[in-house]
């Protein structure tokens, strides 16, 4: 009986600690969620769950550099100036986002 209690205690502590482990990029994601990605239809906790998934999905590509070319419109200017910085800080993937006028 004592052995069972010890095993259950160890398992409980292990499961609890898994939920509280910080993920790589968490502090960066939290900064962007709080400072830039508001307002949102998602709760802060749900946004952080999405960020955790995003960081994990990007792991195989960390350290890579990608190039993007977009026409110059306000949406792409925001992507180029703001979202590329957020993307690199959160994922470790550098984005070179070049804007070019239409024509």
DSSP file (Angstrom, degrees, kcal/mol; ACC not computed):
  #  RESIDUE AA STRUCTURE BP1 BP2  ACC     N-H-->O    O-->H-N    N-H-->O    O-->H-N    TCO  KAPPA ALPHA  PHI   PSI    X-CA   Y-CA   Z-CA
    1    1 A X     >        0   0    0      0, 0.0     4,-2.0     0, 0.0     5,-0.2   0.000 360.0 360.0 360.0 -43.4    0.0    0.0    0.0
    2    2 A X  H  >  +     0   0    0      1,-0.2     4,-2.3     2,-0.2     5,-0.2   0.899 360.0  53.3 -63.5 -40.2    2.8    2.4    0.9
    3    3 A X  H  > S+     0   0    0      1,-0.2     4,-2.5     2,-0.2    -1,-0.2   0.906 107.4  51.0 -61.8 -41.5    4.6    1.6   -2.4
    4    4 A X  H  > S+     0   0    0      1,-0.2     4,-2.6     2,-0.2    -1,-0.2   0.901 109.5  50.5 -62.6 -42.0    1.4    2.4   -4.3
    5    5 A X  H  X S+     0   0    0     -4,-2.0     4,-2.2     2,-0.2    -1,-0.2   0.898 111.0  48.9 -63.4 -40.7    1.1    5.8   -2.6
    6    6 A X  H  X S+     0   0    0     -4,-2.3     4,-2.5     2,-0.2    -2,-0.2   0.930 111.9  48.4 -65.0 -45.1    4.7    6.6   -3.4
    7    7 A X  H  X S+     0   0    0     -4,-2.5     4,-2.5     1,-0.2    -2,-0.2   0.924 112.2  48.7 -61.9 -44.8    4.3    5.6   -7.0
    8    8 A X  H  X S+     0   0    0     -4,-2.6     4,-2.4     1,-0.2    -1,-0.2   0.882 111.2  50.9 -63.1 -38.0    1.1    7.7   -7.3
    9    9 A X  H  X S+     0   0    0     -4,-2.2     4,-2.4     2,-0.2    -2,-0.2   0.923 110.9  47.6 -64.9 -44.2    2.8   10.7   -5.7
   10   10 A X  H  X S+     0   0    0     -4,-2.5     4,-2.4     1,-0.2    -2,-0.2   0.921 113.1  48.2 -63.5 -44.6    5.8   10.4   -8.1
   11   11 A X  H  X S+     0   0    0     -4,-2.5     4,-2.6     2,-0.2     5,-0.2   0.909 111.3  51.0 -63.0 -42.2    3.5   10.2  -11.1
   12   12 A X  H  X S+     0   0    0     -4,-2.4     4,-2.4     2,-0.2    -2,-0.2   0.923 111.5  46.8 -61.9 -45.1    1.4   13.2   -9.9
   13   13 A X  H  X S+     0   0    0     -4,-2.4     4,-2.4     2,-0.2    -1,-0.2   0.911 112.6  50.5 -63.6 -41.9    4.5   15.3   -9.4
   14   14 A X  H  X S+     0   0    0     -4,-2.4     4,-1.6     2,-0.2    -2,-0.2   0.924 112.3  46.0 -63.3 -44.9    5.8   14.3  -12.9
   15   15 A X  H  X S+     0   0    0     -4,-2.6     4,-1.3     1,-0.2    -1,-0.2   0.901 112.8  50.4 -65.9 -40.4    2.5   15.1  -14.6
   16   16 A X  H  X S+     0   0    0     -4,-2.4     4,-0.9    -5,-0.2     3,-0.3   0.912 109.5  50.7 -63.1 -42.3    2.2   18.4  -12.8
   17   17 A X  H  X S+     0   0    0     -4,-2.4     4,-0.6     1,-0.2     3,-0.2   0.820 103.3  59.7 -69.2 -29.2    5.7   19.5  -13.7
   18   18 A X  H >< S+     0   0    0     -4,-1.6     3,-0.6     1,-0.2    -1,-0.2   0.881 104.1  51.2 -64.2 -36.8    5.2   18.6  -17.4
   19   19 A X  H 3< S+     0   0    0     -4,-1.3    -1,-0.2    -3,-0.3    -2,-0.2   0.765 112.1  46.0 -71.2 -24.4    2.3   21.2  -17.5
   20   20 A X  H 3< S+     0   0    0     -4,-0.9     2,-0.3    -3,-0.2    -1,-0.2   0.442  81.4 117.5-100.8   0.7    4.5   23.9  -16.0
   21   21 A X    <<  -     0   0    0     -3,-0.6     2,-0.2    -4,-0.6    -3,-0.0  -0.514  65.8-125.9 -70.2 130.3    7.6   23.4  -18.1
   22   22 A X        -     0   0    0     -2,-0.3     2,-0.3     1,-0.0    -1,-0.1  -0.496  20.5-133.8 -74.7 144.6    8.3   26.5  -20.2
   23   23 A X    >   -     0   0    0     -2,-0.2     3,-2.2     1,-0.1     4,-0.3  -0.697  31.4 -90.4 -97.0 154.1    8.7   26.0  -24.0
   24   24 A X  T 3  S+     0   0    0     -2,-0.3    -1,-0.1     1,-0.3    31,-0.0  -0.405 117.0  22.1 -61.2 132.4   11.5   27.5  -26.0
   25   25 A X  T 3> S+     0   0    0     -2,-0.1     4,-2.9    30,-0.0    -1,-0.3   0.443  86.7 124.5  88.4   0.6   10.4   30.9  -27.3
   26   26 A X  H <> S+     0   0    0     -3,-2.2     4,-3.0     1,-0.2     5,-0.2   0.924  72.0  47.6 -62.5 -45.8    7.8   31.2  -24.6
   27   27 A X  H  > S+     0   0    0     -4,-0.3     4,-2.0     1,-0.2    -1,-0.2   0.898 114.8  47.2 -64.7 -38.0    9.0   34.6  -23.2
   28   28 A X  H  > S+     0   0    0      2,-0.2     4,-2.2     1,-0.2    -1,-0.2   0.926 113.4  48.0 -66.2 -44.8    9.2   36.0  -26.8
   29   29 A X  H  X S+     0   0    0     -4,-2.9     4,-3.0     1,-0.2     5,-0.2   0.916 110.4  51.9 -61.6 -43.4    5.7   34.6  -27.6
   30   30 A X  H  X S+     0   0    0     -4,-3.0     4,-2.6     1,-0.2     5,-0.2   0.904 108.2  51.9 -60.7 -41.6    4.3   36.1  -24.4
   31   31 A X  H  X S+     0   0    0     -4,-2.0     4,-2.7    -5,-0.2     5,-0.3   0.940 113.8  42.9 -59.7 -48.1    5.8   39.5  -25.2
   32   32 A X  H  X>S+     0   0    0     -4,-2.2     5,-2.6     2,-0.2     4,-2.4   0.897 113.4  51.4 -68.0 -40.7    4.2   39.5  -28.7
   33   33 A X  H  <5S+     0   0    0     -4,-3.0    -1,-0.2     3,-0.2    -2,-0.2   0.926 118.3  38.1 -60.7 -44.5    0.9   38.1  -27.5
   34   34 A X  H  <5S+     0   0    0     -4,-2.6    -2,-0.2    -5,-0.2    -1,-0.2   0.873 127.0  32.5 -75.6 -37.7    0.6   40.8  -24.8
   35   35 A X  H  <5S+     0   0    0     -4,-2.7    -3,-0.2    -5,-0.2    -2,-0.2   0.760 134.3  10.2 -95.9 -26.6    2.1   43.8  -26.7
   36   36 A X  T  <5S+     0   0    0     -4,-2.4     2,-1.0    -5,-0.3    -3,-0.2   0.733 110.7  66.5-124.2 -39.0    1.1   43.3  -30.3
   37   37 A X  S   <S+     0   0    0     -5,-2.6     2,-0.3     3,-0.0    -1,-0.1  -0.179  80.1 146.8 -90.5  45.5   -1.5   40.5  -30.9
   38   38 A X        +     0   0    0     -2,-1.0     2,-0.2    -3,-0.1     3,-0.0  -0.971  40.4  39.8-131.0 146.6   -4.3   42.3  -29.0
   39   39 A X  S    S+     0   0    0     -2,-0.3     2,-0.3     3,-0.1    -1,-0.0   0.614  79.0 165.4 -73.5 163.5   -7.2   42.5  -29.1
   40   40 A X        -     0   0    0      2,-0.2     4,-0.1    -2,-0.2    -2,-0.0  -0.983  48.0-133.1-143.5 151.9   -7.9   38.9  -30.0
   41   41 A X  S    S+     0   0    0     -2,-0.3     2,-0.3     2,-0.1    -1,-0.1   0.658  91.8  79.1 -76.7 -15.7  -11.0   36.6  -30.0
   42   42 A X  S    S-     0   0    0      1,-0.1    -2,-0.2     2,-0.0    -3,-0.1  -0.657  88.4-114.2 -90.7 148.0   -8.8   34.0  -28.2
   43   43 A X     >  -     0   0    0     -2,-0.3     4,-2.5     1,-0.1     5,-0.2  -0.321  33.3-105.9 -68.6 163.3   -8.0   34.2  -24.5
   44   44 A X  H  > S+     0   0    0      1,-0.2     4,-2.2     2,-0.2     5,-0.2   0.910 123.0  51.5 -57.8 -42.9   -4.4   34.8  -23.5
   45   45 A X  H  > S+     0   0    0      1,-0.2     4,-1.8     2,-0.2    -1,-0.2   0.902 110.3  48.1 -62.8 -41.6   -4.1   31.2  -22.4
   46   46 A X  H  > S+     0   0    0      2,-0.2     4,-2.2     1,-0.2    -1,-0.2   0.877 109.6  53.0 -68.0 -36.7   -5.4   30.0  -25.8
   47   47 A X  H  X S+     0   0    0     -4,-2.5     4,-2.4     1,-0.2    -2,-0.2   0.917 108.9  49.7 -62.3 -41.5   -3.1   32.3  -27.6
   48   48 A X  H  X S+     0   0    0     -4,-2.2     4,-2.4     2,-0.2    -2,-0.2   0.851 107.6  53.9 -68.0 -33.3   -0.2   30.9  -25.7
   49   49 A X  H  X S+     0   0    0     -4,-1.8     4,-2.1     2,-0.2    -1,-0.2   0.920 109.9  48.1 -62.9 -42.8   -1.3   27.3  -26.6
   50   50 A X  H  X S+     0   0    0     -4,-2.2     4,-2.4     1,-0.2    -2,-0.2   0.908 111.1  50.7 -62.6 -41.9   -1.3   28.3  -30.2
   51   51 A X  H  X S+     0   0    0     -4,-2.4     4,-2.8     2,-0.2     5,-0.2   0.892 107.5  53.2 -63.5 -40.0    2.2   29.9  -29.8
   52   52 A X  H  X S+     0   0    0     -4,-2.4     4,-2.3     2,-0.2    -1,-0.2   0.925 110.6  46.7 -62.1 -43.8    3.5   26.7  -28.2
   53   53 A X  H  X S+     0   0    0     -4,-2.1     4,-2.6     2,-0.2    -2,-0.2   0.927 112.4  51.2 -61.1 -44.2    2.2   24.6  -31.1
   54   54 A X  H  X S+     0   0    0     -4,-2.4     4,-1.6     1,-0.2    -2,-0.2   0.911 110.3  47.9 -60.4 -46.2    3.8   27.2  -33.6
   55   55 A X  H  X S+     0   0    0     -4,-2.8     4,-0.8     1,-0.2    -1,-0.2   0.915 113.0  48.3 -62.8 -44.2    7.2   27.0  -31.8
   56   56 A X  H >< S+     0   0    0     -4,-2.3     3,-0.6     1,-0.2     4,-0.4   0.892 110.4  51.2 -65.0 -39.0    7.2   23.2  -31.8
   57   57 A X  H 3< S+     0   0    0     -4,-2.6     3,-0.3     1,-0.2    -1,-0.2   0.816 110.9  49.9 -66.3 -29.5    6.2   23.1  -35.5
   58   58 A X  H >X S+     0   0    0     -4,-1.6     3,-2.1    -5,-0.2     4,-0.5   0.604  82.4  96.5 -85.1 -12.4    9.0   25.4  -36.4
   59   59 A X  G X< S+     0   0    0     -4,-0.8     3,-1.4    -3,-0.6    -1,-0.2   0.853  79.0  54.3 -50.1 -45.7   11.7   23.5  -34.5
   60   60 A X  G 34 S+     0   0    0     -4,-0.4    -1,-0.3    -3,-0.3    -2,-0.1   0.723 113.6  44.4 -63.4 -16.9   13.1   21.6  -37.5
   61   61 A X  G X4 S+     0   0    0     -3,-2.1     3,-2.2    -4,-0.1    -1,-0.3   0.376  79.3 133.9-108.4   2.5   13.6   24.8  -39.3
   62   62 A X  T << S+     0   0    0     -3,-1.4    31,-0.2    -4,-0.5    30,-0.2  -0.273  72.9  24.7 -56.9 136.0   15.2   26.9  -36.6
   63   63 A X  T 3  S+     0   0    0     29,-2.4    -1,-0.3     1,-0.3    30,-0.2   0.283  95.6 123.8  91.0 -10.2   18.2   28.8  -37.8
   64   64 A X    <   -     0   0    0     -3,-2.2    30,-2.3     1,-0.0     2,-0.4  -0.320  51.8-142.1 -78.1 166.2   17.0   28.8  -41.4
   65   65 A X  E     -a   94   0A   0     28,-0.2     2,-0.3    -3,-0.1    30,-0.2  -0.999  15.7-170.3-130.7 131.1   16.5   31.9  -43.5
   66   66 A X  E     -a   95   0A   0     28,-2.7    30,-3.0    -2,-0.4     2,-0.4  -0.911  12.6-140.6-123.3 152.1   13.7   32.4  -45.9
   67   67 A X  E     -a   96   0A   0     -2,-0.3     2,-0.4    28,-0.2    30,-0.2  -0.914  16.7-175.2-114.3 136.5   13.1   35.1  -48.5
   68   68 A X  E     -a   97   0A   0     28,-3.0    30,-3.1    -2,-0.4     2,-0.5  -0.990   7.9-164.9-131.0 138.2    9.7   36.6  -49.3
   69   69 A X  E     +a   98   0A   0     -2,-0.4     2,-0.3    28,-0.2    30,-0.2  -0.992  18.0 168.3-124.1 125.5    8.8   39.1  -52.0
   70   70 A X  E     -a   99   0A   0     28,-2.4    30,-2.4    -2,-0.5     2,-0.1  -0.938  38.1-102.6-133.7 155.4    5.4   41.0  -51.8
   71   71 A X  E     -a  100   0A   0     -2,-0.3     2,-1.2    28,-0.2    30,-0.2  -0.437  49.5 -97.0 -71.8 154.9    3.8   43.9  -53.5
   72   72 A X        +     0   0    0     28,-1.2     2,-0.3    -2,-0.1    30,-0.2  -0.633  69.3 134.0 -81.7  99.6    3.8   47.1  -51.5
   73   73 A X     >  -     0   0    0     -2,-1.2     4,-2.2    28,-0.1     3,-0.4  -0.935  68.7-101.4-135.4 159.8    0.4   47.4  -49.8
   74   74 A X  H  > S+     0   0    0     -2,-0.3     4,-2.2     1,-0.2     5,-0.2   0.853 120.1  53.7 -53.2 -39.9   -0.3   48.3  -46.2
   75   75 A X  H  > S+     0   0    0      1,-0.2     4,-2.2     2,-0.2    -1,-0.2   0.931 111.6  44.7 -61.0 -45.0   -0.9   44.7  -45.1
   76   76 A X  H  > S+     0   0    0     -3,-0.4     4,-2.7     2,-0.2    -1,-0.2   0.823 108.9  57.0 -70.8 -30.8    2.5   43.6  -46.5
   77   77 A X  H  X S+     0   0    0     -4,-2.2     4,-2.6     2,-0.2     5,-0.3   0.919 108.6  47.2 -63.5 -42.3    4.2   46.6  -45.0
   78   78 A X  H  X>S+     0   0    0     -4,-2.2     4,-2.9     2,-0.2     5,-1.4   0.923 112.6  49.3 -63.4 -44.6    2.9   45.5  -41.6
   79   79 A X  I  <>S+     0   0    0     -4,-2.2     5,-2.0     3,-0.2     6,-0.2   0.927 114.4  45.8 -58.3 -45.1    4.1   41.9  -42.2
   80   80 A X  I  <5S+     0   0    0     -4,-2.7    -2,-0.2     3,-0.2    17,-0.2   0.889 122.1  34.3 -67.8 -41.4    7.5   43.2  -43.3
   81   81 A X  I  <5S+     0   0    0     -4,-2.6    -2,-0.2    -5,-0.2    -3,-0.2   0.842 135.4  13.0 -85.0 -35.0    8.1   45.6  -40.4
   82   82 A X  I  X5S+     0   0    0     -4,-2.9     4,-2.1    -5,-0.3     3,-0.3   0.847 121.8  47.8-111.5 -55.7    6.3   43.8  -37.5
   83   83 A X  I  ><S+     0   0    0     -5,-1.4     4,-3.0     1,-0.2     5,-0.2   0.828 107.0  56.9 -68.2 -31.8    5.4   40.2  -38.2
   84   84 A X  H  ><S+     0   0    0     -5,-2.0     4,-2.2    -6,-0.3    11,-0.3   0.898 109.2  47.8 -64.2 -37.2    8.8   39.1  -39.6
   85   85 A X  H  > S+     0   0    0     -3,-0.3     4,-2.4    -6,-0.2    -2,-0.2   0.930 113.6  46.7 -66.7 -45.2   10.4   40.4  -36.4
   86   86 A X  H  X S+     0   0    0     -4,-2.1     4,-2.5     1,-0.2     5,-0.3   0.932 111.6  52.2 -60.5 -45.9    7.9   38.5  -34.2
   87   87 A X  H  X S+     0   0    0     -4,-3.0     4,-2.6     1,-0.2     6,-0.6   0.909 111.7  45.4 -58.6 -45.5    8.3   35.3  -36.4
   88   88 A X  H  X S+     0   0    0     -4,-2.2     4,-2.2     1,-0.2    -1,-0.2   0.922 113.9  48.2 -67.1 -43.5   12.1   35.3  -36.0
   89   89 A X  H  < S+     0   0    0     -4,-2.4    -2,-0.2     1,-0.2    -1,-0.2   0.888 119.1  39.3 -64.1 -38.2   12.0   36.0  -32.2
   90   90 A X  H  < S+     0   0    0     -4,-2.5    -2,-0.2    -5,-0.2    -1,-0.2   0.874 131.8  21.9 -80.5 -38.8    9.4   33.3  -31.6
   91   91 A X  H  < S-     0   0    0     -4,-2.6    -3,-0.2    -5,-0.3    -2,-0.2   0.677  91.7-123.7-106.3 -21.0   10.7   30.6  -34.0
   92   92 A X  S  < S+     0   0    0     -4,-2.2   -29,-2.4    -5,-0.5     2,-0.6   0.596  70.9 127.6  82.1  10.3   14.3   31.3  -34.7
   93   93 A X        -     0   0    0     -6,-0.6     2,-0.3   -31,-0.2    -1,-0.3  -0.906  54.5-139.8-104.0 121.4   13.6   31.5  -38.4
   94   94 A X  E     -a   65   0A   0    -30,-2.3   -28,-2.7    -2,-0.6     2,-0.5  -0.633  14.2-160.1 -83.4 134.8   14.9   34.6  -40.1
   95   95 A X  E     -a   66   0A   0     -2,-0.3     2,-0.9   -11,-0.3   -28,-0.2  -0.968   9.6-161.1-118.1 122.1   12.6   36.2  -42.7
   96   96 A X  E     -a   67   0A   0    -30,-3.0   -28,-3.0    -2,-0.5     2,-0.8  -0.882  18.0-172.9 -97.3 103.6   13.9   38.6  -45.4
   97   97 A X  E     -a   68   0A   0     -2,-0.9     2,-0.4   -17,-0.2   -28,-0.2  -0.862   0.2-170.6-107.5 106.5   10.7   40.2  -46.5
   98   98 A X  E     -a   69   0A   0    -30,-3.1   -28,-2.4    -2,-0.8     2,-0.4  -0.776   9.4-149.3 -98.8 138.1   11.2   42.5  -49.5
   99   99 A X  E     -a   70   0A   0     -2,-0.4     2,-0.4   -30,-0.2   -28,-0.2  -0.876  15.3-177.4-106.8 139.7    8.5   44.9  -50.8
  100  100 A X  E     -a   71   0A   0    -30,-2.4   -28,-1.2    -2,-0.4     3,-0.1  -0.999  28.2-113.2-138.9 133.4    8.3   45.8  -54.4
  101  101 A X        -     0   0    0     -2,-0.4     2,-0.1   -30,-0.2   -28,-0.1  -0.240  41.9 -98.0 -61.8 152.7    5.9   48.2  -56.1
  102  102 A X              0   0    0    -30,-0.2    -1,-0.1     1,-0.2   -31,-0.0  -0.452 360.0 360.0 -71.9 142.6    3.4   46.7  -58.5
  103  103 A X              0   0    0     -2,-0.1    -1,-0.2    -3,-0.1    -2,-0.1   0.435 360.0 360.0 135.2 360.0    4.3   46.9  -62.2
